[in-house]
Amino acid sequence: MSGFSAEWLALREPYDRVARNPAVLDAVALAFSQHVSISVVDLACGTGSTLRAITAHLPPRQSWRLLDNNLGLLAQAAALNVPPCVTVLAKPMDLVRDLEFALEGPLDLVTASALLDLVSAQWLERFITETAARRLPVYAALTYNGAVEIEPSIAPDGDIVDYFNAHQRTDKGFGPALGPAAAARIIEGFGRVGYAVLHERSDWVLGPGDRVIQEALFVAWAQLPATRNAGVSHDASERWLAARQQILEQGRSHLRIGHVDIFARPMGAR
């Protein structure tokens, strides 16, 4: 369920890779360190960024099933250049309708990156129930947690971030999204079904050298008040965007966007 362009996914991937929490990745690696091979399903795979990011942390023989409903992105994932001991099967799938089918078959690990803040509370509960029934470990990376820090600050930064967080709770195809509340719900939900849950921050930390992605974010955020009939007028949001772009041009802009990485594993696990 990737509702994003290939261009945006390519722009964000280097920042995702740097942000992935090493302690959580180490825990995933340790969990499978005695395995000769591993079978992984990646939900909402996009162009295959999760595979690219974590292949080196897993046993050498790997079988990946990459699932997405975006055929263009899936075609790029299917064309990945992988080592001979890694096999990839890319399949179109509607994760709203066919989640249970997505988790069928011999599997050792479920992965998802930048997905679980986009799903509804009902879908997340279903996901937790289905993975727990199969005793499947879950590596869920880069879940947005609502924390945004912008420096130097200007008015109306706080209002714009509030509109962005409200937008993150709108329907992304799974029903009303959990948005910033997702990470806490994931941790609580897997703990409730008897999983050991490791969670650590995986923030994007963007500085003056990261102008392109900062500008892309600011442009997108400036459009949100108009779509929500918000208290910030179109003219005010345009003035805010112009001011933020000027700060970018001056090489003074710093942006931190909060994410959480989670590795949830059944106690006494496989």
PEDAUR-V837595 format. One record per helix or strand of 3 or more residues. SS is the DSSP state (~ for helix, > for strand). FROM is the first residue (numbers start at 1). TO is the last residue. If there is no record, write none. Layout:
SS,FROM,TO ; SS,FROM,TO
//
This chain:
~,6,19 ; ~,22,31 ; >,37,43 ; ~,49,57 ; >,61,68 ; ~,71,78 ; >,86,92 ; ~,95,102 ; >,109,113 ; ~,121,133 ; >,137,151 ; ~,157,167 ; ~,179,192 ; >,195,201 ; >,204,206 ; ~,211,222 ; ~,224,227 ; ~,234,249 ; >,254,266
//
